[in-house]
Amino acid sequence: MKKPPIIWTNVLFFSLTFLAAITLVPWYGFSYGYTSTQWIAFVGCMFYAGLSITAGYHRLWAHKAYDVHPVIEVIFALGGAFALQNSALHWSSDHRIHHGQVDDPIKDPYAATNGFWYSHIGWMLRDYQGEQYGNYSNCRDLQKNKVVMWQHRHYMKLVVATNFGIPLLLGLMLGDVWGMLLLVGLLRLVLSQHFTFFINSLAHIWGSRPYTEKNTARDNGFLALFTYGEGYHNFHHIFASDYRNGIKWYHYDPTKWMIRSLAAIGLASKLKRTSIERIEKAKAETLMNKTQGRLAKLPLAQDKLTLLQSEYDLLLKKLQHFCALQKRVLEIKRNKMMKQCEKSALMTQYHELEAAWENQKQAWLALNARLLKASFS
């Protein structure tokens, strides 16, 4: 099969910026040095460009996980141009196709099944999209968004204005234009692009799959450190409309924290969250399928499979009871007319069901570990 033509503009751009970043930036640093203020400016611009992609392009526009004030949209649109990863409209269109056709070697724009290189950057070096490049039929909602379309129409102007204007302005303020052009202009651009690319490549081959094994997406807390919280990719691919990627309080997800902060001051609203019941069901089902698959390969495994199914059914039953009461508790917290004694009784029942669910979950996890250890030891 004949390969699509090479996009030489992209090949030269990615090659030259990368080579310049690994040669000119350290050379200037050894020759003239960078101040701590310059490094702070670099980190600030990294976060601005990165969060504009994760909070803006990704969770706001591609997945509609929340709403924001138009002023914040403009800030994200400018930051997206600063990140130089195409317009929000085009980026979102590609990403929606990726989710709808994930891992399909033909239909997924950056399918991980085509290998690390392809999913990381190779998909942009040849004209794989062809005539479909400008087809935004899956983004009709975004075509009605004034900020998105303004950025799309003036994208290249905004790219030039931000990628040269911001480093120049910082350079004039700090008294070192060349240093800022290299740090904030060049190094920031290369790193921010490749950190995003890691989600398409590394986050589909390195990590765990606790929520689903129906696609290659992985959860990887280490990658989250470089991708502003996007490393919890297995969760994201099954619950894409959730404004969070890291759902635990200790998960590093600055994108989530920023969205929540914007909501606290009235600049974001309609934050979508996946219910605990759906999340826990997904985890239980995935573990169930893993254990069943391994036990099924063994002789005389029927008794173990029956026990596993029984505990699984009990787990889901207790989860359902707990989540139903949890919804009731949330309702009564809004009901100021309910008597205090009724609230206390309901809360007591809530804590009892919560404890029963947690105990069953621990028993379920222990059973899976015990069955597998006994079978394969």
KAPELIN-V473491 format. One record per helix or strand of 2 or more residues. SS is the DSSP state (~ for helix, > for strand). FROM is the first residue (numbers start at 0). TO is the last residue. If there is no record, write none. Layout:
BEGIN
SS FROM TO
SS FROM TO
END
This chain:
BEGIN
~ 7 30
~ 35 61
> 66 67
~ 69 82
~ 87 99
~ 111 113
~ 115 119
~ 121 123
~ 129 131
~ 136 138
~ 141 143
~ 145 152
~ 154 173
~ 176 199
~ 201 203
~ 220 225
~ 232 237
~ 253 263
> 267 268
~ 275 294
~ 301 333
~ 339 375
END
